[in-house]
Amino acid sequence: MGVEIISDNLTIVVPSDYPDIQSALDYLEGKSITGSVNIQVLDGEYQVSESIKSRVCDYQNLSIRGNEDDCSKCILYINNVNNNDGFLFDNGFGISWLNGFTIAGVNGWLSDGVWNDECYGSGIRAIGGGSVVLGSSIYITKMYYGIRSMYGALISNETNPRPDFGGGIKVSNAGDVAFHAYSASLKVNCAEARYTSHSKESLGFGFCAEAGGFLQCEYSISNDNYRAGFYSLTNGTVWAHGTIANGNDYGILSWGGGIECNSIGDYISSFSHNTSAGIYCTNNGFIGANKALCHNNGHGVFSDNGGIVDVTSLRSEDNNQNGFFCTKNGIISGFNSSARSNGNNGYHCEYSSTMLVEGASSYLNGNNGFYAKKNSNIYCKSFGGDGNKYFCSPIQKSTSDLVDSDGSSIDDTV
């Protein structure tokens, strides 16, 4: 017998034609789709006991749609036990369009930051070379991972930016990561992540790229997550231009990875009310934050252990501690940054660290505008400011022969 061919444009209605999405996919398995197939899921609530999997070879001609105008009317309740995913696309399988669903986990999430064991699935996961295209009418809640692209897979979504950021795919109350690129690629511009937390494990990240993964999430919002809004580690790369991260422990966190979170045009990257720091870079990571705003955090910008932060035209204001803080071989560099009304120092550099901040200005800070100690150096040609308790310590090179204090200096001549 030959392979059955679907050459027409076919619509399969769930639950009229098949009782659930998996049954419809099972019907299509082994068939050749030369036309197109749309699985249309009617409004309602559906109980899903195991991961929904596709084995449709011609998936470029397959779509699954719920209510694309109001995804709250088409709800998939996913049993989290046994690490079930909502949708799982593995071994090179995928889908050309998935949209219009609320995906809600049950039996995994117990309360804010508290999870049952072995309930670590994703709302949508692609692994091993699959390709998945998502619409923007998707809301995922109480799944340990929201959307997860792994090991060479590609998950993408095209959402046009709005004036007020966000407006795309939304994930709330995840455990480890809401949007995760692990040795794979994930594109989710305008996405929103909130309340990600597994407090016992000290996890909870809005957007994360790791193990060489690439995550593009421009114009996105990441608020009130337990650890960080945007996170990169182990050579992961996060492209998060024009983003907002408020109410996390760290707004932006690089731990050996790279994050670009520069402002774009009218979209000012803004990181506020983050407990430890608006921006933190460590373990030889890199963060580019040109024209960003850090305000009302613990520290504004924090770098240590070989981390490098580019702060060109960045404003760091009203933070509880330092506007810019380098320690333990940290590096902060860039032109025309400013520190204003921070609780301690505007620019604070210590323990063999370096700041290269030409054109920096420091106003109205609680202690020093510029402060270096313990074998550290601030290079700050054309710097300025006033209204601080002290302008700088030690005295800058251009006004004093005593340019060294405990191996440290403030050099405004180069």
KETI-177261 format. One record per residue: residue in one letter; y, x negated, z of N, C-alpha, C in turn. Coordinates in steps of 0.1 Angstrom, whole numbers, always signed. Atoms other than C-alpha are relative to their C-alpha. Layout:
N
 aa  n_py  n_px  n_pz ca_py ca_px ca_pz  c_py  c_px  c_pz
  A     Y     X     Z     Y     X     Z     Y     X     Z
...
// end
This chain:
414
 aa  n_py  n_px  n_pz ca_py ca_px ca_pz  c_py  c_px  c_pz
  M   -12    -8    +0    +0    +0    +0   +12    -9    +0
  G   -13    +7    +0   +35   -12    -8    +9    +3   +11
  V   -10    -3   -11   +64   -14   +15    +9   +12    -4
  E    -8   -12    +2   +82   +19   +18   +15    -4    -1
  I   -14    +4    +2  +118   +16    +4    +9   +12    +2
  I   -10   -10    -2  +147   +36   +16   +12    -4    -9
  S   -10    +4   +10  +171   +35   -14   +12   +10    +1
  D   -11    -9    -1  +193   +65    -5    +9    -3   +13
  N    -8    +1   -12  +220   +68   +21    -5   +11   +10
  L    +7    -8    -9  +201   +82   +51    +6    +1   +13
  T    -4    -2   -13  +213   +97   +83   -11    +5    +9
  I   +10    -5   -10  +189  +100  +113    +8    +4   +12
  V    -8    -5   -11  +202  +122  +140    -9    +0   +13
  V    +6    +0   -13  +192  +116  +177    +8   +10    +9
  P   +15    -1    -2  +179  +137  +194    -6   +10   -10
  S    +5   -10    +9  +174  +162  +165   -12    -5    -8
  D   +11    +6    +8  +152  +140  +142    -9    -8    +8
  Y    +8    +8    -9  +140  +116  +169    +6    +1   +14
  P    -5    -3   -13  +143  +120  +206    +9   -11    +6
  D    -8   +11    -6  +159   +86  +213    +2   -11   -11
  I    -3   +11   +10  +173   +55  +195   -12    -8    -3
  Q   +12    +8    +2  +141   +35  +200   -10    +6    -9
  S    +9    -7    +9  +120   +61  +183    +5    -1   -15
  A    -5    +1   +13  +143   +61  +153    -2   -15    -6
  L    +2   +14    +5  +142   +22  +151   -15    -2    -3
  D   +14    +2    +2  +104   +23  +154    -4    +6   -14
  Y    +3    -7   +13  +103   +47  +124    +4   -10   -12
  L    -6    +8   +11  +124   +22  +103    -7   -14    -1
  E    +7   +13    +0  +103    -9  +113   -10    -1   -12
  G    +9    +3   +11   +85   -24   +83    +5    +6   -13
  K    -6    -6   +13  +106    -4   +57   +10    -9    -6
  S   -11    +7    +7  +129   -19   +32   +12    +9    -3
  I   -12    -9    +2  +164    -5   +32    +9    -6   -10
  T    -9    +5   +11  +182   -10    -1   +13    +9    -1
  G   -12    -8    -1  +206   +19    +5    +6    -2   +14
  S    -5    +2   -13  +219   +25   +40    -6   +10    +9
  V    +5    -9   -10  +207   +41   +72   +10    +0   +12
  N    -8    -1   -12  +229   +54  +100    -8    +8   +10
  I    +5    -7   -11  +214   +64  +133   +11    +6    +8
  Q   -11    -7    -6  +238   +90  +146    -5    +7   +13
  V    +4    -5   -13  +235   +97  +183   +10   +11    +5
  L    -9   -11    -4  +249  +131  +194    +5    -2   +14
  D    -5    +1   -13  +270  +135  +225   -11    +5   +10
  G    +9    -3   -10  +250  +136  +257    -3   -12    +9
  E    +4   +11    -9  +234  +115  +284   -15    -3    -2
  Y   +13    +4    +4  +203   +95  +276    -6   -10   +10
  Q    +6   +10   -10  +179   +77  +301    -8   -10    -9
  V    +7   +11    +7  +167   +43  +288    -8    -8   +10
  S    +8    +7   -10  +138   +28  +307    -3   -14    -4
  E    +3   +13    +5  +133    -3  +285   +11    -4   -10
  S   -10    +5   +10  +155   -25  +263    -2    +7   -14
  I    +1    -5   +13  +163    -9  +230    +0   -12   -10
  K    +2   +11    +8  +150   -33  +204    -2    +4   -15
  S    +2    -3   +14  +152   -34  +166    -8   -11    -7
  R    +8    +9    +8  +127   -49  +142    +2    +4   -15
  V    -3    -4   +13  +144   -37  +111    +5   -12    -8
  C    -3   +12    +7  +145   -65   +85   +14    +1    -7
  D   -13    -1    +8  +174   -52   +63   +11    +6    +9
  Y    -9    -6   -10  +196   -47   +93   +15    +0    -5
  Q   -13    -1    +6  +227   -54   +72    +4   +13    -6
  N    -1   -13    +6  +222   -19   +59    -2   +11   +11
  L    +3    -9   -11  +217    -3   +94   +12    +1   +10
  S   -10    -2   -10  +242   +12  +118    -5   +10   +10
  I    +3   -10   -11  +239   +30  +152   +14    +4    +5
  R   -13    -5    -4  +268   +52  +161    -2   +12   +10
  G    -2   -11    -9  +276   +74  +191   +12    +8    -3
  N   -13    -7    +2  +309   +91  +196   +11   -11    -1
  E    -9   +11    +3  +333   +66  +180   +15    +4    +4
  D   -14    -5    -5  +364   +87  +191    +1    +0   +15
  D    +0    +0   -14  +354   +90  +227   -14    -3    +5
  C   +13    +5    -4  +325   +69  +239    -5    +5   +14
  S    +4    -6   -13  +325   +86  +273    -9   +12    -1
  K    +8   -12    +2  +308  +115  +257   -15    -3    -5
  C   +14    +4    +4  +277   +95  +246    -4   -12    +9
  I    +3   +10   -10  +262   +77  +276   -15    -4    +0
  L   +14    +5    -2  +231   +55  +278    -1    -5   +14
  Y    +2    +5   -14  +219   +50  +314   -12    -9    -1
  I   +10   +10    +2  +199   +18  +314    -6    -4   +14
  N    +7    +4   -12  +173   +11  +341    +0   -15    +1
  N    -2   +15    -1  +183   -24  +352   -13    -8    +4
  V   +11    +8    -5  +149   -33  +367    -7    -7   -11
  N    +7    +9    +9  +128   -60  +351    +9    -7   -10
  N   -10    +7    +8  +160   -75  +337    +1    +7   -14
  N    -2    -7   +13  +162   -48  +310   +14    -2    -5
  D   -13    -1    +7  +190   -50  +285    +2   +14    -5
  G    -3   -13    +7  +207   -20  +269    -5    -1   -14
  F    +5    +3   +14  +204   -32  +233    -4   -15    +0
  L    +5   +14    +1  +184   -64  +226    -3    -3   -15
  F    +3    +4   +13  +185   -81  +192    -4   -15    +0
  D    +6   +14    -1  +162  -112  +191    -7    -4   -12
  N    +8    +5   +11  +143  -134  +168    +6    +2   -14
  G    -7    -1   +13  +169  -132  +140    +3   +14    -4
  F    -3   -13    +4  +172   -94  +140   +14    +3    +5
  G   -13    -3    -4  +206   -77  +143    +3   +14    -4
  I    -5   -14    +4  +227   -47  +132   +14    -2    -6
  S   -12    +1    +7  +256   -42  +109   +12    +7    +7
  W   -10    -7    -7  +275   -18  +131    -6    +8   +12
  L    +4    -7   -12  +271    -6  +167   +13    +4    +7
  N   -13    -4    -5  +298   +16  +182    -2   +14    +6
  G    -1   -14    -5  +306   +47  +203    -8    +3   +12
  F    +9    -2   -12  +286   +42  +235    +7    -4   +13
  T    -1    +5   -14  +291   +40  +272   -14    -4    +4
  I   +13    +5    -4  +263   +18  +285    +1    -3   +15
  A    -1    +1   -15  +258   +22  +323   -13    -4    +6
  G   +12    +4    -7  +233    +3  +344    -3    +9   +12
  V    +4    -6   -12  +214   +20  +372   -11    -8    +7
  N   +10    +7    -8  +193    +5  +400    +2   -15    +2
  G    -3   +15    -1  +208   -30  +397   +12    -2    +9
  W   -12    +1    -8  +244   -27  +410    -1    +9   +12
  L    +0    -8   -13  +245   -16  +447   +13    +3    +5
  S   -14    -2    -4  +281   -20  +456    +8   -12    -6
  D    -8   +10    +5  +310   -43  +447    -5   -14    +4
  G    +5   +13    -2  +295   -78  +443   -14    -1    +6
  V   +14    +0    -6  +260   -68  +456   -10    +6   -11
  W   +10    -4   +11  +230   -66  +432   -14    -1    +6
  N   +14    +2    -2  +193   -60  +434    -5   -12    -8
  D    +6   +11    +7  +170   -88  +423    -6    +4   -13
  E    +6    -3   +13  +156   -90  +388    +6   +11    -7
  C    -8   -10    +7  +183   -68  +374   +11    -6    -8
  Y   -10    +9    +6  +200   -94  +353    +2    +2   -15
  G    -2    -2   +14  +201   -78  +319   +14    +2    -5
  S   -13    -1    +7  +229   -73  +294    +2   +14    -6
  G    -2   -12    +7  +245   -42  +280    -4    -2   -14
  I    +4    +4   +14  +242   -58  +245    -2   -15    +0
  R    +4   +15    +1  +224   -91  +239    -6    -3   -13
  A    +6    +6   +12  +217  -111  +208    -4   -14    +3
  I    +6   +14    -3  +195  -142  +209    -8    -5   -12
  G    +8    +6   +10  +180  -166  +184    +3    +4   -14
  G    -4    +0   +14  +200  -163  +153    +4   +14    -5
  G    -4   -14    +4  +207  -125  +152   +15    +1    -3
  S   -14    -3    +3  +240  -111  +139    +3   +15    +4
  V    -3   -13    -4  +256   -81  +155   +15    +3    -1
  V   -14    -3    +1  +289   -64  +146    +3   +13    +8
  L    -3   -11    -9  +305   -41  +172   +13    +6    -4
  G   -13    -7    +0  +332   -15  +171    +7    -2   +13
  S    -8    +2   -13  +359   -13  +198    -2   +12   +10
  S    +2   -11    -9  +347   +20  +213   -13    -2    +7
  I   +12    +4    -8  +322    +5  +237    +5    -3   +14
  Y    -2    +3   -14  +323    +6  +275   -13    -3    +7
  I   +13    +4    -7  +297   -12  +296    +4    -2   +15
  T    -2    +1   -14  +295    -9  +333   -13    -2    +8
  K   +12    +2   -10  +271   -21  +361   -12    -6    -7
  M   +10    +8    +6  +251   -43  +338    +4   -15    +4
  Y    -2   +13    -5  +247   -79  +351    +8    -9   -10
  Y    -9    +6   +11  +261   -92  +318    +4   +12    -9
  G    -5   -11    +9  +282   -70  +296    -5    -3   -14
  I    +4    +4   +14  +279   -87  +261    -4   -14    +1
  R    +5   +13    -1  +258  -118  +258    -5    -5   -14
  S    +4    +6   +12  +254  -140  +227    -6   -13    +3
  M    +8   +11    -5  +227  -167  +231    -7    -7   -12
  Y    +9    +8    +8  +210  -196  +212    +2    +3   -15
  G    -2    -1   +14  +226  -194  +178    +3   +14    -6
  A    -4   -13    +5  +234  -157  +176   +15    +1    -2
  L   -14    -3    +2  +267  -142  +165    +2   +14    +3
  I    -5   -14    -2  +283  -111  +180   +15    +0    -3
  S   -14    +0    +4  +316  -101  +166    +6   +14    +1
  N    -7   -12    +0  +342   -74  +169   +14    -2    -5
  E   -13    +2    +5  +374   -69  +150    +9   +12    +6
  T    -9    -9    -6  +401   -52  +170   +14    -5    -2
  N   -14    +5    +2  +438   -54  +161    +8    +1   +13
  P    -7    +1   -12  +461   -64  +189   +10   +11    +2
  R   -11   -10    -3  +484   -38  +206   +11    -7    +8
  P   -11    +6    -7  +518   -45  +222    -3    -3   +14
  D    +3    +1   -14  +503   -42  +257   -13    -7    +3
  F   +12    +7    -2  +472   -64  +253   -12   +10    +1
  G   +12    -8    -2  +436   -52  +255    -2   +10   -10
  G    +2   -12    +8  +425   -19  +240   -13    -1    -8
  G   +13    +1    +7  +391   -32  +227   -12    +3    +9
  I   +12    -3    -8  +357   -33  +242    +3    -3   +15
  K    -3    +1   -15  +357   -29  +280   -13    -2    +8
  V   +11    +2    -9  +333   -42  +306    +5    +0   +15
  S    -3    +0   -14  +335   -34  +343   -12    -2    +9
  N   +11    +1   -10  +314   -42  +374   -12    -7    -5
  A   +11    +9    +4  +293   -69  +357    -3    -9   +13
  G    +3    +9   -11  +276   -95  +380    +4   -14    -3
  D    -3   +14    +3  +277  -130  +365   +12    -1    -9
  V   -11    +2   +10  +298  -127  +333    +1   +13    -8
  A    -2   -12    +8  +313   -97  +314    -3    -3   -15
  F    +1    +4   +14  +315  -115  +280    -5   -15    +0
  H    +7   +13    -2  +292  -146  +276    -5    -5   -13
  A    +5    +8   +12  +287  -171  +248    -8   -12    +5
  Y    +8   +11    -6  +258  -194  +257    -7    -6   -12
  S    +6    +7   +12  +250  -219  +229    +0    +9   -12
  A    -1   -10   +11  +261  -192  +205   +15    +3    -2
  S   -14    -4    +2  +293  -175  +192    +2   +15    +3
  L    -3   -14    -3  +310  -144  +204   +15    +2    -3
  K   -14    -3    +3  +342  -129  +191    +3   +14    +4
  V    -4   -13    -6  +358  -101  +211   +15    +1    +3
  N   -14    -1    -3  +395  -101  +207    +4   +14    +6
  C    -6   -12    -6  +415   -75  +227   -10    +6   +10
  A   +10    -5    -9  +385   -71  +251    +6    +1   +14
  E    -4    -2   -14  +389   -61  +288   -12    -2    +9
  A   +10    +2   -11  +369   -74  +318    +6    +2   +13
  R    -5    -3   -13  +373   -62  +353   -11    +1   +10
  Y    +8    -2   -12  +356   -64  +387   -14    -6    -2
  T   +13    +7    +1  +328   -89  +377    -2    -7   +13
  S    +2    +6   -13  +312  -101  +409   -15    +1    +4
  H   +12    +1    -8  +280  -113  +425    +3   -10   +11
  S    -6    +9   -10  +294  -126  +457   -10    -9    +7
  K   +10    +9    -7  +262  -139  +473    -3   -13    -8
  E    +2   +12    +8  +258  -163  +444   +13    -7    -5
  S   -13    +5    +3  +295  -170  +441    +2    +0   -15
  L    -1    -2   +14  +295  -156  +405   +10   +11    -2
  G    -9   -11    +4  +319  -133  +387   +11    -5    -9
  F    -9    +5   +10  +336  -144  +355    +2   +11   -11
  G    -3   -10   +11  +354  -122  +329    -5    -4   -13
  F    +4    +6   +13  +349  -144  +298    -5   -14    +3
  C    +5   +13    -2  +327  -175  +297    -7    -5   -12
  A    +7    +7   +11  +315  -200  +271    -6   -13    +7
  E    +7   +11    -6  +289  -226  +281   -11    -5    -9
  A   +10    +7    +8  +263  -250  +267    +3    -1   -15
  G    -4    +2   +13  +283  -256  +236    +4   +13    -7
  G    -4   -13    +6  +291  -219  +230   +14    +1    -3
  F   -14    -3    +5  +322  -206  +213    +4   +15    +3
  L    -4   -14    -3  +341  -175  +226   +14    +1    -4
  Q   -14    -3    +4  +372  -161  +209    +3   +14    +6
  C    -4   -12    -7  +389  -135  +230   +15    +1    +2
  E   -15    -1    +0  +426  -135  +221    +4   +14    +4
  Y    -7   -13    -4  +449  -107  +234    -8    +8   +10
  S    +8    -7    -9  +424   -99  +261    +5    +0   +14
  I    -4    -2   -14  +427   -89  +298   -12    -3    +8
  S   +10    +3    -9  +406  -103  +326    +5    +0   +14
  N    -6    -2   -13  +415   -90  +360   -10    +3   +11
  D    +7    -3   -12  +401   -88  +395   -15    -4    +0
  N   +13    +5    +0  +370  -108  +389    -2   -10   +12
  Y    +2    +8   -12  +354  -127  +418    +3   -15    -1
  R    -2   +14    +2  +356  -162  +404   +12    -3   -10
  A   -10    +4   +10  +376  -166  +372    +2   +10   -11
  G    -2    -9   +12  +392  -146  +344    -6    -6   -12
  F    +5    +7   +12  +384  -171  +316    -6   -14    +5
  Y    +8   +11    -6  +358  -199  +322    -7    -7   -12
  S    +8    +8    +9  +344  -228  +302    -7   -11    +7
  L    +8   +11    -7  +317  -253  +312   -10    -6   -10
  T   +10    +7    +8  +292  -278  +297    +3    +1   -15
  N    -4    +1   +14  +311  -282  +264    +2   +13    -6
  G    -4   -13    +6  +318  -245  +259   +15    +0    -3
  T   -14    -1    +5  +350  -236  +241    +4   +15    +1
  V    -5   -14    -1  +371  -205  +249   +14    +0    -7
  W   -13    -1    +7  +399  -195  +225    +6   +13    +5
  A    -6   -11    -8  +420  -172  +247   +15    +1    -1
  H   -15    -1    +2  +455  -172  +232    +5   +14    +3
  G    -6   -13    -2  +478  -145  +243    -8    +9   +10
  T    +9    -8    -9  +458  -133  +273    +7    +1   +14
  I    -4    -3   -14  +463  -120  +309   -12    -1    +9
  A   +10    +1   -11  +443  -129  +340    +7    +1   +13
  N    -6    -3   -13  +454  -114  +373   -10    +3   +10
  G    +8    -5   -11  +438  -110  +407   -14    -6    +1
  N   +13    +8    -1  +409  -135  +402    +2   -11   +11
  D    -2   +12    -8  +402  -166  +423    +7   -10    -9
  Y    -7    +8   +10  +412  -186  +392    +3    +8   -12
  G    -2    -7   +12  +429  -172  +362    -7    -6   -12
  I    +6    +9   +11  +418  -200  +338    -7   -11    +7
  L    +8   +10    -7  +390  -223  +349    -8    -8   -11
  S    +8    +9    +9  +376  -253  +328    -7   -10    +9
  W    +8    +9    -7  +347  -272  +343    -8    -8   -10
  G    +7    +8   +10  +338  -297  +317    +0    +6   -14
  G    -1    -6   +13  +347  -274  +288   +14    +0    -5
  G   -13    -1    +6  +377  -265  +267    +5   +14    +0
  I    -6   -14    +1  +401  -235  +269   +14    -2    -6
  E   -14    -1    +5  +431  -228  +247    +5   +14    +3
  C    -6   -13    -5  +452  -201  +263   +15    -1    -2
  N   -14    +0    +4  +486  -207  +246    +5   +14    -2
  S    -6   -12    +4  +510  -179  +241    +1    +1   -15
  I    -1    -2   +14  +512  -164  +206   +11   +10    -3
  G   -11    -9    +4  +545  -150  +194    +5    +8   +12
  D    -5    -8   -11  +554  -121  +216   -11    +2   +11
  Y   +11    -1   -10  +520  -123  +235    +1   -12    +9
  I    -1   +11    -9  +528  -145  +265   -12    +0    +9
  S   +12    +2    -9  +497  -158  +283    +5    +0   +14
  S    -6    -1   -13  +503  -148  +319   -11    +1   +10
  F   +11    +2   -10  +482  -157  +350    +7    +2   +14
  S    -7    -2   -13  +493  -142  +383    -9    +6   +11
  H    +7    -5   -12  +481  -133  +418   -15    -4    +0
  N   +13    +6    -1  +450  -156  +414    +0    -8   +13
  T    +0    +5   -14  +440  -167  +449    +1   -16    +0
  S    -1   +15    -1  +434  -205  +443   +10    -6   -10
  A    -9    +5   +10  +452  -212  +410    +1    +9   -12
  G    -1    -6   +13  +465  -197  +379    -8    -7   -11
  I    +8    +9    +9  +450  -226  +359    -6   -11    +8
  Y    +7   +11    -7  +424  -250  +372    -9    -7   -10
  C    +8    +8   +10  +409  -279  +351    -7   -11    +8
  T    +7   +10    -8  +382  -302  +365   -12    -6    -8
  N   +12    +6    +6  +352  -325  +356    +2    -2   -15
  N    -3    +4   +14  +368  -338  +324    +2   +11   -10
  G    -4   -11    +9  +377  -304  +310   +14    -2    -6
  F   -13    +0    +6  +407  -296  +289    +5   +15    -1
  I    -6   -13    +1  +431  -266  +290   +13    -2    -7
  G   -13    -1    +7  +459  -260  +265    +7   +13    +4
  A    -7   -12    -5  +485  -236  +280   +14    +0    -4
  N   -14    +1    +5  +516  -240  +259    +7   +14    +1
  K    -9   -11    -1  +544  -215  +267    -6   +11    +9
  A    +6   -10    -9  +522  -197  +293    +9    +1   +13
  L    -7    -2   -12  +535  -183  +326   -11    +1   +11
  C    +8    -1   -12  +518  -189  +360    +9    +4   +11
  H    -9    -4   -10  +533  -170  +388    -7    +8   +11
  N    +6    -7   -11  +524  -157  +423   -15    -3    +2
  N   +13    +4    -2  +492  -177  +425    -1    -9   +13
  G    +1   +10   -10  +479  -202  +451    +8   -12    -5
  H    -7    +9    +8  +488  -232  +429    +2    +6   -13
  G    -2    -5   +14  +503  -226  +395   -10    -6    -9
  V    +9    +8    +8  +485  -254  +376    -6   -11    +8
  F    +8    +9    -9  +458  -275  +392    -9    -8    -8
  S    +9    +8    +8  +440  -305  +377    -6   -11   +10
  D    +6   +11    -8  +415  -329  +393   -13    -5    -8
  N   +13    +5    +5  +384  -351  +385    +0    -1   -15
  G    +0    +3   +14  +395  -361  +350    +4   +12    -9
  G    -5   -12    +7  +407  -326  +340   +14    -3    -6
  I   -13    +1    +7  +436  -325  +315    +6   +13    -4
  V    -7   -12    +4  +461  -297  +311   +12    -3    -7
  D   -12    +1    +8  +487  -295  +284    +9   +12    +4
  V    -9   -10    -5  +517  -276  +299   +13    +1    -7
  T   -12    -1    +8  +542  -278  +271    +7   +14    +1
  S    -8   -12    -1  +569  -252  +278    -6   +10    +9
  L    +6    -9   -10  +548  -237  +306   +10    +2   +12
  R    -7    -3   -12  +566  -219  +335    -9    +3   +11
  S    +8    -2   -12  +551  -221  +370   +10    +4   +11
  E   -10    -6    -9  +570  -198  +394    -6    +8   +11
  D    +3    -9   -11  +568  -182  +428   -15    -2    +5
  N   +13    +3    -5  +534  -198  +436    +0    -4   +15
  N    +0    +3   -15  +524  -201  +473    +0   -15    +3
  Q    +1   +14    -3  +517  -238  +471    +9    -8   -10
  N    -7    +8   +10  +526  -262  +442    +1    +7   -13
  G    -1    -5   +14  +539  -253  +408   -10    -7    -9
  F    +9    +8    +8  +520  -282  +392    -7   -10   +10
  F    +7    +8   -11  +493  -301  +413   -11    -8    -7
  C   +10    +9    +4  +473  -332  +403    -6    -8   +11
  T    +6    +8   -10  +448  -349  +425   -13    -6    -5
  K   +13    +6    +4  +417  -372  +422    -2    -2   -15
  N    +0    +4   +15  +424  -386  +387    +2   +12    -9
  G    -4   -11    +9  +437  -353  +373   +12    -4    -8
  I   -10    +3   +10  +461  -353  +344    +7   +13    -4
  I    -8   -11    +6  +489  -329  +335   +11    -6    -9
  S    -9    +5   +10  +510  -335  +304    +6   +11    -8
  G    -7   -10    +9  +534  -318  +281   +15    -1    +2
  F   -15    +1    +0  +571  -314  +273    +6   +13    +5
  N    -9   -11    -3  +597  -291  +288    -6   +11    +8
  S    +5   -10    -9  +577  -274  +315   +10    +2   +11
  S    -9    -3   -11  +594  -259  +345    -7    +6   +12
  A    +6    -5   -13  +586  -252  +382   +12    +6    +8
  R   -11    -7    -7  +607  -227  +402    -5    +8   +11
  S    +2    -8   -11  +606  -212  +436   -14    +0    +5
  N   +13    +1    -5  +572  -225  +446    +1    -4   +15
  G    +0    +2   -14  +563  -227  +483    +0   -14    +4
  N    +1   +14    -4  +556  -264  +484    +8    -9   -10
  N    -7    +8   +10  +565  -289  +456    -1    +6   -14
  G    +0    -4   +14  +574  -282  +420   -11    -8    -7
  Y   +10    +9    +7  +554  -312  +407    -6    -9   +11
  H    +6    +8   -11  +529  -328  +431   -12    -8    -6
  C    +9    +9    +6  +508  -358  +421    -6   -10   +10
  E    +6    +9   -11  +483  -377  +444   -13    -5    -4
  Y   +13    +6    +1  +452  -398  +446    -4    -4   -14
  S    +3    +6   +13  +453  -418  +414    +1   +10   -12
  S    -2   -10   +11  +465  -389  +392   +13    -4    -8
  T   -11    +3    +9  +491  -389  +364    +6   +13    -5
  M    -7   -10    +7  +517  -365  +352    +9    -6   -11
  L    -8    +4   +11  +534  -370  +318    +8   +12    -4
  V    -6   -13    +2  +560  -343  +318   +15    -2    -4
  E   -14    +2    +6  +591  -353  +297    +7   +13    -1
  G    -8   -12    +1  +619  -328  +300    -3   +10   +10
  A    +4   -10   -10  +604  -312  +331   +13    +4    +9
  S   -10    -4    -9  +627  -292  +354    -6    +7   +12
  S    +6    -5   -12  +622  -282  +390   +11    +6    +9
  Y   -11    -6    -7  +644  -257  +409    -6    +8   +12
  L    +2    -9   -11  +644  -240  +443   -14    +0    +6
  N   +14    +1    -6  +610  -253  +455    +2    -3   +15
  G    -1    +1   -14  +603  -253  +492    +1   -14    +6
  N    -1   +14    -4  +599  -291  +495    +6    -8   -12
  N    -5    +9   +11  +602  -317  +467    +0    +7   -14
  G    +1    -4   +14  +610  -310  +431   -11    -8    -6
  F   +10    +9    +6  +589  -340  +422    -6    -9   +11
  Y    +5    +8   -11  +565  -358  +446   -13    -7    -4
  A   +12    +8    +3  +540  -386  +441    -4    -9   +12
  K    +6    +8   -11  +517  -404  +466   -14    -5    -4
  K   +13    +5    +1  +485  -423  +469    -4    -5   -14
  N    +3    +7   +13  +485  -445  +437    +1   +10   -12
  S    -2   -10   +11  +498  -417  +415   +14    -2    -6
  N   -13    +3    +7  +526  -417  +389    +4   +13    -8
  I    -6   -10    +8  +549  -391  +374   +10    -6   -10
  Y    -9    +5   +10  +565  -400  +341    +7   +12    -5
  C    -7   -12    +1  +593  -376  +336   +14    -3    -6
  K   -12    +2    +7  +620  -388  +312    +8   +13    -2
  S    -9   -11    +2  +650  -364  +310    -4   +12    +9
  F    +3   -11    -9  +638  -344  +340   +13    +4    +8
  G   -12    -5    -7  +662  -324  +362    -4   +12    +9
  G    +2   -12    -8  +667  -295  +386    +8    -2   +13
  D    -7    +0   -13  +683  -286  +419    -5   +12    +9
  G    +4   -11    -9  +680  -263  +449   -13    -2    +7
  N   +12    +3    -8  +649  -280  +462    +4    -6   +14
  K    -3    +6   -13  +647  -292  +498    +3   -15    -2
  Y    -2   +14    +5  +644  -328  +483    -2    +0   -15
  F    +1    +1   +14  +648  -337  +447   -13    -7    -4
  C   +13    +7    +3  +620  -363  +445    -3   -11   +10
  S    +5   +10    -9  +599  -387  +465   -12    -7    -6
  P   -11    +9    -3  +598  -416  +459   +12    +1    -9
  I   -12    -1    +9  +633  -421  +444    -4    -5   -14
  Q    +3    +3   +14  +631  -423  +406    +4   -14    -3
  K    -3   +14    +4  +631  -457  +389   +14    -2    -4
  S   -13    +3    +6  +664  -453  +372   +11    -2   +10
  T   -10    +1   -10  +683  -452  +405    -3    -9   +12
  S    +4    +9   -12  +664  -476  +428    -9   -11    -5
  D    +9   +11    +3  +648  -510  +426   -13    +2    +8
  L   +12    -3    -8  +623  -497  +452    -7   +12    -7
  V    +6   -11    +8  +602  -478  +427   -14    +3    +4
  D   +14    -2    -4  +569  -481  +444    -2    +4   +15
  S    +3    -4   -14  +557  -462  +475   -15    +4    +1
  D   +14    -2    -2  +521  -465  +485    -7    +0   -14
  G    +6    +0   +13  +513  -474  +449    +4   +11   -10
  S    -4   -12    +8  +531  -444  +435   +14    -2    -5
  S   -14    +1    +5  +562  -440  +414    +4   +13    -8
  I    -5   -10    +9  +584  -415  +396    +9    -7   -10
  D    -7    +8   +10  +596  -430  +364    +6    +9   -11
  D    -8    -9    +9  +623  -412  +344    +6    -9   -11
  T    -6    +9   +10  +630  -442  +321    -9    -1   -13
  V    +9    +2   +12  +600  -440  +296    -5   +13    -4
// end
